Amino acid sequence: MIEIERVKKSFGSLTVLDEVSLSVNTGEVVSIIGGSGSGKSTLLMCINGLEPIQGGRIAVDGIEVHAAGTDLNKLRRNIGIVFQQWNAFPHLTVLENVTLAPRKVLKMSRAEAEAIAVQQLEHVGLGDKLKAFPGKLSGGQQQRMAIARALAMSPKYMLFDEVTSALDPQLVGEVLDTMRLLAGEGMTMILVTHEMGFAREVSDRVAFFKSGKIHEIGSPQQIFESPQMPETRAFLNSVL
Amino acid sequence: MGVFNYTFHWRPAFQALPAMLEGALVTIQLAVLSMLFGIAIGVVLSLMRGSKNRLLSGFAVTWVEIARNTPALFQIYIAYFGLGQIGIRLDSFIALLIGITFNNAGYLAETFRGGMRAVPPTQTRAARSLGLSAVDAYRLIVLPQMFRVVFHPMTNQMVWAILMTSLGVVVGLNTDLTGVTQELNVKTFRTFEYFAIAAVMYYLIAKFVTLGARAIAWRLFRY
């Protein structure tokens, strides 16, 4: 499980996370919604140690992420993350993008890594693009490749950071389908998203973020049908 | 007797071809060595330039400014006569090598700085998020992309280095292509013939470099 306790994070004088606490159990799908700049994405970066924190603690399966001496490279094998700007490696083919980490981090042989990569790429519907370079793919395809790349490490957790926000509207559906598939398979996921319909559909719990704080957290029904906090209501009214 | 009563004598000139080819080898050797040292120093300078230490960045900026904004001839003079005056007497070959390396390093430092900026930090972030070490992320993700950006400017600098070696004649180098040609010239006064052959050789060497680079680029940068 992922335990986030009273985490504080600031960039200079700007407080981005203000005593955020959240626990995510194995198999759970938690969506984080809220306005831009509310700290949602930063929280994901803190969970896998890409960003340091200034207070509180984050533990993944009991391992303290920000403790000195924590092997972050090892920890990150268990935590896949997919970014808004998919970040495909442009100089590698689709297959090489996906085999890179299994080969270099898990020290798999090329054959082993390729078998897993092909399986994951077929999983996300890119089985026919193995030899293509990312530049030849659409945004939606690149984003699905990024998902396959993360999944090839057999992570226990997947973090999705506004993965459809930079996509053309007609490409959003294919990426959401891939995530829906994962959720159905029981993957533990935290997703930062602006897709309210999707959050409502796949989440076990939804958290509403504002100004670096979780203002409200609860079941999708509670958050979307009977939000308790005026801030949540105001936000939902503005986006729905 | 008109002005244009010069008669071409190509036969003796062509007999000097083996000597000139040997000179061409020295020219290539100088250019290659000055590029290898230039690349190594250029990388260090570009890192120094990004340093927070004012002394380090100041040193790099000064080097780059002088290398790019003064004549190469002047840089070679300093390496030979300038250092000679303060008691450091260098062989012509070494002085020329230092002068061209100085120039190469200055230009390449700026090329590398641009290359480093061309690869967005999100690439490193994505690599690290997959569990790659900082070294692997740099080696496997950043460097190959950077290499593509700096490859063509590096090729240009290599051609420029080849042509700059001809300046060795001003510091008394007589073993490179221009040096050998100049010696033949003063012995025979067949200026046009010898220098025309030398020019063709320089052209062919430069062309070989650019065509070779194009083949390498075609092979490496398939994306």
HADDOCK unambig.tbl for C-alpha pairs under 7 A between the chains (distance, minus, plus):
assign (segid A and resid 73 and name CA) (segid B and resid 131 and name CA) 4.27 0.50 0.50
assign (segid A and resid 73 and name CA) (segid B and resid 132 and name CA) 6.29 0.50 0.50
assign (segid A and resid 73 and name CA) (segid B and resid 133 and name CA) 6.41 0.50 0.50
assign (segid A and resid 74 and name CA) (segid B and resid 131 and name CA) 6.36 0.50 0.50
assign (segid A and resid 76 and name CA) (segid B and resid 129 and name CA) 6.12 0.50 0.50
assign (segid A and resid 76 and name CA) (segid B and resid 130 and name CA) 6.22 0.50 0.50
assign (segid A and resid 76 and name CA) (segid B and resid 131 and name CA) 5.04 0.50 0.50
assign (segid A and resid 77 and name CA) (segid B and resid 130 and name CA) 6.33 0.50 0.50
assign (segid A and resid 77 and name CA) (segid B and resid 131 and name CA) 5.49 0.50 0.50
assign (segid A and resid 80 and name CA) (segid B and resid 130 and name CA) 6.87 0.50 0.50
assign (segid A and resid 81 and name CA) (segid B and resid 129 and name CA) 6.71 0.50 0.50
assign (segid A and resid 87 and name CA) (segid B and resid 122 and name CA) 6.69 0.50 0.50
assign (segid A and resid 87 and name CA) (segid B and resid 123 and name CA) 6.07 0.50 0.50
assign (segid A and resid 87 and name CA) (segid B and resid 126 and name CA) 6.37 0.50 0.50
assign (segid A and resid 91 and name CA) (segid B and resid 145 and name CA) 6.63 0.50 0.50
assign (segid A and resid 91 and name CA) (segid B and resid 223 and name CA) 5.96 0.50 0.50
assign (segid A and resid 101 and name CA) (segid B and resid 130 and name CA) 6.14 0.50 0.50
assign (segid A and resid 101 and name CA) (segid B and resid 132 and name CA) 6.75 0.50 0.50
assign (segid A and resid 105 and name CA) (segid B and resid 131 and name CA) 6.37 0.50 0.50
assign (segid A and resid 105 and name CA) (segid B and resid 132 and name CA) 6.01 0.50 0.50
assign (segid A and resid 133 and name CA) (segid B and resid 223 and name CA) 6.05 0.50 0.50
assign (segid A and resid 150 and name CA) (segid B and resid 130 and name CA) 6.84 0.50 0.50
